[in-house]
Amino acid sequence: MSTIGTWTWTVPVGFAGPVPTSSRTGATLAVAAMLCVQLGLAASVGLFDRIGPEGAAWLRLTWAGVLLLVVVRPRPSSFRPGTFAACCGLGVVTAGMTMFFMQAAARLPLGTASALEFLGPLTVAVTRGRGGNRVWAVLAALGVVLLTEPWRGGADPAGVGYALAAAACWAGYILLTQRVGDEVAGVRGLAVSMPVAGIVATLAYGPSVVAHLTWPLLFIGLGLAVLLPVVPFALEMLALRRLTAPAFGTLMSLEPALALTIGLVVLHQVPSAGAAAGVVLVVAAGIGAERTGTREPVEQPA
């Protein structure tokens, strides 16, 4: 059991104390996180016509920050200065990743936007990987090219720009999430980073969105915040305790494939033959990363 403030609940394995270093466990957590992300993004598309992509991003991040503050009640004095700064930095890149990607998803098919965003973790895999990890990164890169089909042209330039900005933020998110997950027990790191992300989103978009809010939209935003980002970000932090940053980045190559599938089923965005071939390559890269990406054991904080 764990008690934080006046809240008490049973802590799942992996939130405190020694954690397994199995790459299979880390891969399972990462895939579950990706499913939550893509379902949350697909559900958020329905809000674009009502409050815009910036409003959908702001609503999710703000609710997520409020939820984690209320439940966890983090105390800045309990963090080392460097760790607290890393948590705040994680909040900034989380806000950027979310806001930029929502703008990209409003202009591009979900699978294409996710494939471009994947260039961030792919860069992490290529620059920090060793041996076989580089092979999987190259295979994933070929899949991303097929998914985006740049030779066809016609992609919205602003959408591409937003997706690439989200990619840069995602690379920073992976590295900072791993550092915070190694240095901070449980979800206390998220309880700092998500409120920071909410503040950044509020400064960027809050004043322009508030006038368009209704009570139903507020409750929808609450549900979306749980689906994305609260649950998947917590799962990703646990996954990064079990996987190397390069292996995690390559494993995230599954995300464009999941986005393509959910875009087809939920949003009726039909992929081309090239995109389907890209799915095969990124899935293969993800399997390879899962088999070779176990981290060395890291002593977890109490």
Secondary structure, DSSP 8 states (H G I E B T S, - for coil): -EEETTEEE---TTSSS-----HHHHHHHHHHHHHHHHHHHHHHHTTHHHHHHHHHHHHHHHHHHHHHHHHH---GGGS-HHHHHHHHHHHHHHHHHHHHHHHHHTTS-HHHHHHHHTHHHHHHHHHH--THHHHHHHHHHHHHHHHH-GGG----HHHHHHHHHHHHHHHHHHHHHHHHHHHS-TTHHHHHHHHHHHHHHHHHHHHHHGGG--HHHHHHHHHHHIIIIIHHHHHHHHHHTTB-HHHHHHHTTHHHHHHHHHHHHTT-----HHHHHHHHHHHHHHHHHHHH-B--------
